Amino acid sequence: MSEFVIVSRHEGAVKWLAQRGITGQVLTHVSDPAQVADKAVVGNLPLHLAAQAARIGSIDMPGLRADQRGQDLSPEEMDAAGASIVWYEVRAL
């Protein structure tokens, strides 16, 4: 398994991931492709950086209310919004 890197400014999301066994270096910003190269990354990345990662995890919350967008939610609020992780592989052609 690749090393995990979490790209987030949201403490609640980091805690939610830890409850699911996903821990690792937490970054608020990625400026160097080496920070994510060949690693499993959870968070939002531009495509040129996502293509450097082994895989990208997106936290999807289909029940997220409009007033919750951009907020630092607790793990319980994330669960109530139906949070789950969807994994992607991004490749440059």
KOLSE-773680 format. One record per residue: x, y, z of N, C-alpha, C in turn; residue in one letter; residue number from 1. Coordinates in steps of 0.05 Angstrom, whole numbers. Layout:
N
<pt n_X="X" n_Y="Y" n_Z="Z" ca_X="X" ca_Y="Y" ca_Z="Z" c_X="X" c_Y="Y" c_Z="Z" residu="a" num="NUM"/>
...
// end
This chain:
93
<pt n_X="17" n_Y="-24" n_Z="0" ca_X="0" ca_Y="0" ca_Z="0" c_X="18" c_Y="25" c_Z="0" residu="m" num="1"/>
<pt n_X="9" n_Y="44" n_Z="-15" ca_X="24" ca_Y="69" ca_Z="-16" c_X="20" c_Y="85" c_Z="10" residu="s" num="2"/>
<pt n_X="38" n_Y="102" n_Z="15" ca_X="35" ca_Y="120" ca_Z="38" c_X="12" c_Y="139" c_Z="33" residu="e" num="3"/>
<pt n_X="-3" n_Y="146" n_Z="55" ca_X="-25" ca_Y="164" ca_Z="52" c_X="-16" c_Y="193" c_Z="56" residu="f" num="4"/>
<pt n_X="-27" n_Y="211" n_Z="40" ca_X="-24" ca_Y="239" ca_Z="43" c_X="-52" c_Y="250" c_Z="43" residu="v" num="5"/>
<pt n_X="-58" n_Y="268" n_Z="63" ca_X="-85" ca_Y="280" ca_Z="65" c_X="-82" c_Y="309" c_Z="58" residu="i" num="6"/>
<pt n_X="-97" n_Y="318" n_Z="38" ca_X="-96" ca_Y="347" ca_Z="31" c_X="-123" c_Y="359" c_Z="39" residu="v" num="7"/>
<pt n_X="-122" n_Y="374" n_Z="62" ca_X="-146" ca_Y="385" ca_Z="72" c_X="-140" c_Y="407" c_Z="92" residu="s" num="8"/>
<pt n_X="-158" n_Y="426" n_Z="94" ca_X="-157" ca_Y="447" ca_Z="115" c_X="-177" c_Y="441" c_Z="137" residu="r" num="9"/>
<pt n_X="-191" n_Y="418" n_Z="134" ca_X="-214" ca_Y="412" ca_Z="152" c_X="-206" c_Y="391" c_Z="172" residu="h" num="10"/>
<pt n_X="-204" n_Y="399" n_Z="197" ca_X="-197" ca_Y="381" ca_Z="219" c_X="-217" c_Y="358" c_Z="222" residu="e" num="11"/>
<pt n_X="-242" n_Y="364" n_Z="218" ca_X="-263" ca_Y="343" ca_Z="220" c_X="-259" c_Y="321" c_Z="199" residu="g" num="12"/>
<pt n_X="-251" n_Y="328" n_Z="175" ca_X="-246" ca_Y="309" ca_Z="154" c_X="-222" c_Y="291" c_Z="161" residu="a" num="13"/>
<pt n_X="-201" n_Y="303" n_Z="172" ca_X="-177" ca_Y="288" ca_Z="180" c_X="-185" c_Y="268" c_Z="202" residu="v" num="14"/>
<pt n_X="-202" n_Y="277" n_Z="221" ca_X="-211" ca_Y="258" ca_Z="242" c_X="-228" c_Y="236" c_Z="231" residu="k" num="15"/>
<pt n_X="-246" n_Y="243" n_Z="212" ca_X="-263" ca_Y="223" ca_Z="199" c_X="-247" c_Y="202" c_Z="185" residu="w" num="16"/>
<pt n_X="-226" n_Y="211" n_Z="171" ca_X="-208" ca_Y="192" ca_Z="157" c_X="-194" c_Y="174" c_Z="177" residu="l" num="17"/>
<pt n_X="-184" n_Y="186" n_Z="199" ca_X="-170" ca_Y="170" ca_Z="219" c_X="-187" c_Y="148" c_Z="231" residu="a" num="18"/>
<pt n_X="-213" n_Y="154" n_Z="234" ca_X="-232" ca_Y="134" ca_Z="244" c_X="-235" c_Y="111" c_Z="225" residu="q" num="19"/>
<pt n_X="-226" n_Y="115" n_Z="200" ca_X="-228" ca_Y="94" ca_Z="180" c_X="-200" c_Y="82" c_Z="174" residu="r" num="20"/>
<pt n_X="-181" n_Y="89" n_Z="190" ca_X="-154" ca_Y="78" ca_Z="187" c_X="-137" c_Y="92" c_Z="167" residu="g" num="21"/>
<pt n_X="-145" n_Y="115" n_Z="158" ca_X="-130" ca_Y="130" ca_Z="138" c_X="-116" c_Y="153" c_Z="152" residu="i" num="22"/>
<pt n_X="-90" n_Y="150" n_Z="156" ca_X="-74" ca_Y="171" ca_Z="170" c_X="-49" c_Y="175" c_Z="153" residu="t" num="23"/>
<pt n_X="-36" n_Y="197" n_Z="158" ca_X="-12" ca_Y="203" ca_Z="144" c_X="-6" c_Y="233" c_Z="146" residu="g" num="24"/>
<pt n_X="12" n_Y="242" n_Z="129" ca_X="19" ca_Y="270" ca_Z="128" c_X="-5" c_Y="286" c_Z="119" residu="q" num="25"/>
<pt n_X="-10" n_Y="308" n_Z="134" ca_X="-33" ca_Y="326" ca_Z="127" c_X="-21" c_Y="352" c_Z="116" residu="v" num="26"/>
<pt n_X="-30" n_Y="359" n_Z="92" ca_X="-21" ca_Y="383" ca_Z="78" c_X="-45" c_Y="400" c_Z="73" residu="l" num="27"/>
<pt n_X="-42" n_Y="426" n_Z="75" ca_X="-64" ca_Y="444" ca_Z="67" c_X="-60" c_Y="453" c_Z="37" residu="t" num="28"/>
<pt n_X="-37" n_Y="449" n_Z="27" ca_X="-31" ca_Y="457" ca_Z="-1" c_X="-8" c_Y="440" c_Z="-12" residu="h" num="29"/>
<pt n_X="-10" n_Y="432" n_Z="-37" ca_X="12" ca_Y="417" ca_Z="-50" c_X="25" c_Y="435" c_Z="-70" residu="v" num="30"/>
<pt n_X="51" n_Y="440" n_Z="-67" ca_X="65" ca_Y="457" ca_Z="-85" c_X="86" c_Y="442" c_Z="-102" residu="s" num="31"/>
<pt n_X="93" n_Y="418" n_Z="-93" ca_X="114" ca_Y="403" ca_Z="-106" c_X="103" c_Y="375" c_Z="-112" residu="d" num="32"/>
<pt n_X="104" n_Y="365" n_Z="-137" ca_X="95" ca_Y="339" ca_Z="-144" c_X="107" c_Y="317" c_Z="-127" residu="p" num="33"/>
<pt n_X="131" n_Y="320" n_Z="-117" ca_X="143" ca_Y="300" ca_Z="-100" c_X="127" c_Y="295" c_Z="-74" residu="a" num="34"/>
<pt n_X="111" n_Y="315" n_Z="-66" ca_X="95" ca_Y="311" ca_Z="-41" c_X="74" c_Y="290" c_Z="-44" residu="q" num="35"/>
<pt n_X="65" n_Y="284" n_Z="-69" ca_X="44" ca_Y="265" ca_Z="-74" c_X="52" c_Y="241" c_Z="-92" residu="v" num="36"/>
<pt n_X="76" n_Y="242" n_Z="-103" ca_X="85" ca_Y="222" ca_Z="-122" c_X="83" c_Y="194" c_Z="-110" residu="a" num="37"/>
<pt n_X="69" n_Y="176" n_Z="-124" ca_X="67" ca_Y="148" ca_Z="-117" c_X="54" c_Y="143" c_Z="-90" residu="d" num="38"/>
<pt n_X="37" n_Y="162" n_Z="-81" ca_X="24" ca_Y="159" ca_Z="-55" c_X="-6" c_Y="158" c_Z="-59" residu="k" num="39"/>
<pt n_X="-20" n_Y="147" n_Z="-40" ca_X="-50" ca_Y="149" ca_Z="-40" c_X="-57" c_Y="175" c_Z="-27" residu="a" num="40"/>
<pt n_X="-71" n_Y="192" n_Z="-42" ca_X="-77" ca_Y="219" ca_Z="-33" c_X="-107" c_Y="222" c_Z="-29" residu="v" num="41"/>
<pt n_X="-115" n_Y="233" n_Z="-7" ca_X="-144" ca_Y="239" ca_Z="-3" c_X="-146" c_Y="270" c_Z="-2" residu="v" num="42"/>
<pt n_X="-162" n_Y="280" n_Z="-20" ca_X="-165" ca_Y="309" ca_Z="-21" c_X="-167" c_Y="319" c_Z="-50" residu="g" num="43"/>
<pt n_X="-169" n_Y="345" n_Z="-53" ca_X="-171" ca_Y="357" ca_Z="-80" c_X="-144" c_Y="365" c_Z="-90" residu="n" num="44"/>
<pt n_X="-138" n_Y="356" n_Z="-114" ca_X="-113" ca_Y="364" ca_Z="-127" c_X="-119" c_Y="371" c_Z="-156" residu="l" num="45"/>
<pt n_X="-103" n_Y="390" n_Z="-167" ca_X="-105" ca_Y="395" ca_Z="-196" c_X="-97" c_Y="369" c_Z="-211" residu="p" num="46"/>
<pt n_X="-107" n_Y="366" n_Z="-234" ca_X="-102" ca_Y="341" ca_Z="-249" c_X="-73" c_Y="335" c_Z="-254" residu="l" num="47"/>
<pt n_X="-56" n_Y="356" n_Z="-259" ca_X="-28" ca_Y="351" ca_Z="-264" c_X="-14" c_Y="339" c_Z="-239" residu="h" num="48"/>
<pt n_X="-24" n_Y="346" n_Z="-215" ca_X="-12" ca_Y="334" ca_Z="-191" c_X="-26" c_Y="307" c_Z="-185" residu="l" num="49"/>
<pt n_X="-52" n_Y="305" n_Z="-190" ca_X="-66" ca_Y="280" ca_Z="-186" c_X="-54" c_Y="257" c_Z="-203" residu="a" num="50"/>
<pt n_X="-44" n_Y="264" n_Z="-226" ca_X="-32" ca_Y="244" ca_Z="-244" c_X="-6" c_Y="233" c_Z="-232" residu="a" num="51"/>
<pt n_X="6" n_Y="247" n_Z="-214" ca_X="31" ca_Y="238" ca_Z="-201" c_X="26" c_Y="218" c_Z="-178" residu="q" num="52"/>
<pt n_X="2" n_Y="219" n_Z="-167" ca_X="-5" ca_Y="202" ca_Z="-144" c_X="-12" c_Y="173" c_Z="-154" residu="a" num="53"/>
<pt n_X="-9" n_Y="154" n_Z="-135" ca_X="-16" ca_Y="127" ca_Z="-142" c_X="-46" c_Y="124" c_Z="-145" residu="a" num="54"/>
<pt n_X="-61" n_Y="138" n_Z="-127" ca_X="-90" ca_Y="140" ca_Z="-129" c_X="-100" c_Y="164" c_Z="-113" residu="r" num="55"/>
<pt n_X="-124" n_Y="173" n_Z="-120" ca_X="-136" ca_Y="196" ca_Z="-107" c_X="-162" c_Y="188" c_Z="-94" residu="i" num="56"/>
<pt n_X="-165" n_Y="195" n_Z="-69" ca_X="-190" ca_Y="190" ca_Z="-55" c_X="-206" c_Y="215" c_Z="-52" residu="g" num="57"/>
<pt n_X="-231" n_Y="214" n_Z="-60" ca_X="-250" ca_Y="237" ca_Z="-57" c_X="-270" c_Y="230" c_Z="-36" residu="s" num="58"/>
<pt n_X="-274" n_Y="248" n_Z="-17" ca_X="-295" ca_Y="244" ca_Z="3" c_X="-321" c_Y="255" c_Z="-8" residu="i" num="59"/>
<pt n_X="-339" n_Y="238" n_Z="-14" ca_X="-365" ca_Y="246" ca_Z="-26" c_X="-386" c_Y="247" c_Z="-3" residu="d" num="60"/>
<pt n_X="-402" n_Y="268" n_Z="-4" ca_X="-423" ca_Y="271" ca_Z="16" c_X="-449" c_Y="278" c_Z="2" residu="m" num="61"/>
<pt n_X="-464" n_Y="259" n_Z="-8" ca_X="-487" ca_Y="265" ca_Z="-24" c_X="-509" c_Y="280" c_Z="-9" residu="p" num="62"/>
<pt n_X="-510" n_Y="277" n_Z="18" ca_X="-530" ca_Y="290" ca_Z="34" c_X="-521" c_Y="317" c_Z="45" residu="g" num="63"/>
<pt n_X="-499" n_Y="328" n_Z="35" ca_X="-489" ca_Y="353" ca_Z="46" c_X="-508" c_Y="376" c_Z="39" residu="l" num="64"/>
<pt n_X="-516" n_Y="391" n_Z="59" ca_X="-534" ca_Y="414" ca_Z="55" c_X="-518" c_Y="437" c_Z="44" residu="r" num="65"/>
<pt n_X="-531" n_Y="455" n_Z="30" ca_X="-517" ca_Y="478" ca_Z="18" c_X="-503" c_Y="495" c_Z="39" residu="a" num="66"/>
<pt n_X="-515" n_Y="498" n_Z="62" ca_X="-503" ca_Y="515" ca_Z="83" c_X="-479" c_Y="502" c_Z="97" residu="d" num="67"/>
<pt n_X="-475" n_Y="476" n_Z="91" ca_X="-452" ca_Y="462" ca_Z="102" c_X="-427" c_Y="463" c_Z="84" residu="q" num="68"/>
<pt n_X="-431" n_Y="470" n_Z="59" ca_X="-408" ca_Y="471" ca_Z="40" c_X="-386" c_Y="489" c_Z="50" residu="r" num="69"/>
<pt n_X="-361" n_Y="479" n_Z="49" ca_X="-338" ca_Y="495" ca_Z="56" c_X="-334" c_Y="497" c_Z="86" residu="g" num="70"/>
<pt n_X="-352" n_Y="484" n_Z="102" ca_X="-350" ca_Y="486" ca_Z="131" c_X="-333" c_Y="462" c_Z="141" residu="q" num="71"/>
<pt n_X="-321" n_Y="466" n_Z="165" ca_X="-307" ca_Y="444" ca_Z="178" c_X="-327" c_Y="428" c_Z="194" residu="d" num="72"/>
<pt n_X="-336" n_Y="406" n_Z="182" ca_X="-356" ca_Y="389" ca_Z="195" c_X="-343" c_Y="369" c_Z="214" residu="l" num="73"/>
<pt n_X="-358" n_Y="361" n_Z="234" ca_X="-349" ca_Y="340" ca_Z="252" c_X="-352" c_Y="313" c_Z="238" residu="s" num="74"/>
<pt n_X="-338" n_Y="292" n_Z="247" ca_X="-342" ca_Y="266" ca_Z="235" c_X="-371" c_Y="257" c_Z="236" residu="p" num="75"/>
<pt n_X="-385" n_Y="264" n_Z="257" ca_X="-414" ca_Y="257" ca_Z="259" c_X="-430" c_Y="271" c_Z="238" residu="e" num="76"/>
<pt n_X="-424" n_Y="296" n_Z="233" ca_X="-439" ca_Y="311" ca_Z="213" c_X="-432" c_Y="300" c_Z="185" residu="e" num="77"/>
<pt n_X="-407" n_Y="291" n_Z="181" ca_X="-400" ca_Y="279" ca_Z="156" c_X="-415" c_Y="253" c_Z="151" residu="m" num="78"/>
<pt n_X="-417" n_Y="237" n_Z="172" ca_X="-432" ca_Y="212" ca_Z="170" c_X="-461" c_Y="217" c_Z="164" residu="d" num="79"/>
<pt n_X="-473" n_Y="238" n_Z="177" ca_X="-501" ca_Y="245" ca_Z="172" c_X="-505" c_Y="254" c_Z="144" residu="a" num="80"/>
<pt n_X="-484" n_Y="265" n_Z="131" ca_X="-486" ca_Y="274" ca_Z="103" c_X="-480" c_Y="251" c_Z="84" residu="a" num="81"/>
<pt n_X="-476" n_Y="226" n_Z="95" ca_X="-471" ca_Y="203" ca_Z="77" c_X="-443" c_Y="200" c_Z="67" residu="g" num="82"/>
<pt n_X="-423" n_Y="211" n_Z="82" ca_X="-395" ca_Y="211" ca_Z="73" c_X="-385" c_Y="183" c_Z="66" residu="a" num="83"/>
<pt n_X="-371" n_Y="181" n_Z="44" ca_X="-357" ca_Y="157" ca_Z="36" c_X="-333" c_Y="165" c_Z="19" residu="s" num="84"/>
<pt n_X="-314" n_Y="147" n_Z="16" ca_X="-291" ca_Y="153" ca_Z="-1" c_X="-293" c_Y="137" c_Z="-27" residu="i" num="85"/>
<pt n_X="-289" n_Y="152" n_Z="-49" ca_X="-288" ca_Y="140" ca_Z="-75" c_X="-259" c_Y="143" c_Z="-85" residu="v" num="86"/>
<pt n_X="-247" n_Y="122" n_Z="-94" ca_X="-219" ca_Y="123" ca_Z="-103" c_X="-217" c_Y="124" c_Z="-134" residu="w" num="87"/>
<pt n_X="-198" n_Y="140" n_Z="-143" ca_X="-194" ca_Y="144" ca_Z="-172" c_X="-164" c_Y="141" c_Z="-179" residu="y" num="88"/>
<pt n_X="-159" n_Y="134" n_Z="-203" ca_X="-132" ca_Y="134" ca_Z="-214" c_X="-132" c_Y="154" c_Z="-237" residu="e" num="89"/>
<pt n_X="-113" n_Y="173" n_Z="-236" ca_X="-112" ca_Y="194" ca_Z="-256" c_X="-85" c_Y="190" c_Z="-271" residu="v" num="90"/>
<pt n_X="-87" n_Y="190" n_Z="-297" ca_X="-63" ca_Y="186" ca_Z="-314" c_X="-62" c_Y="208" c_Z="-335" residu="r" num="91"/>
<pt n_X="-38" n_Y="219" n_Z="-340" ca_X="-35" ca_Y="237" ca_Z="-362" c_X="-30" c_Y="221" c_Z="-387" residu="a" num="92"/>
<pt n_X="-41" n_Y="230" n_Z="-409" ca_X="-38" ca_Y="216" ca_Z="-435" c_X="-18" c_Y="230" c_Z="-452" residu="l" num="93"/>
// end
